[in-house]
Amino acid sequence: MEAKINLTLEESSLLRNSLDVIQIQGKNAKMVANLQDKLEESIFQLQMNIQMAEEEKREKEAAKIQQLEELKSQEEAKKPTPSRGRKPKS
């Protein structure tokens, strides 16, 4: 039976580091090693999720900037160009 616990990156790292300092008896060594592996995998996944979320956010911001620049270019293109030195005939 397994339990699912949602931990932050900091919480997972704390638990993983604490496993390095506890006293382990022979019968528990394999279980602690497995727990260390699970926590390391969890930490890796959390770091990847954070990195992907940050990258997605940067991409969205870049797309917004590009869209604003395109709108600005379109507005500039719509502005009439002033005539140079020609006066209308009277």
N, C-alpha and C positions, 0 to 999 in steps of 0.2 A: 504494500500500500504506500502511495506517495502523497505528499502534501505539497500544494503549490503556494508559494509565498512571493508576493511582489516586493522586491527590495530595490532600493536605490543603488546607484553605483557605489556611493560612499559606504552604505551598509554592507554590501557584498564584499567590498575591499576590506572593511574592518573585520568581518567574519573570517575571510581568507587569511588575513595576517594573524589573527588570533590563533588559528590552527597551528601556526609555526611555534607557538610558545607554550602550548598545553603539554602536560605529561601524558604520554600514550603507553598503555600496556599492550603487550603482544597481541592479545585477542582483538583489540580495537584498531590496530595499525592499518589493516586493509580498509576498514570502514572510514577511517579518518582520511586515508589517501584518496578514496573515492569521493569523499566530501570535498576535499581540496580540488580535485579535478572538476567536479560539478560547479563549484564556485568560480573557478578560473574560466570555465566555459560561459557561465552567466555574466561574468565581468566583461569578457570579450564581446558577447552579444550586446550588452548594454552600451559599451563603447562604440560598437558599429552602428547601433540604432541612433545614438547621439550624433555621430559623424554624418550619417545619412540625412538626419533631420536638419542639421546645419547646412549641408550641401543643398538640400531641397529649398531651404529658406533663401540661400544666396542666389540660386537659380531663379526663384520667383521674383526676387528684388531686381535682378539683372533684366528679367523680362519686362518688369514694370518700367524700368528706366528706359529700355529700348522703345517701348510703346509710347512713353511720354516724348522721347526725342522724335519719333516718327510723327506724332501729332503736331509737335512744334514745327517740324519741317513742312508739313502740309499747310499749316497756318501761314507760314512765311511765304509759301508758293502762291497762296491765294491773295496776298497783299498786292495792290496795284503798284507798278513801278512808276515813279514820278518822271514826267517828261523833262528833257534837258534843254533849257533855254529857249524853247519854242513858245511863242505867244500865239494865242488864237487870232485869226484874221478878224479885223473889225469892219 
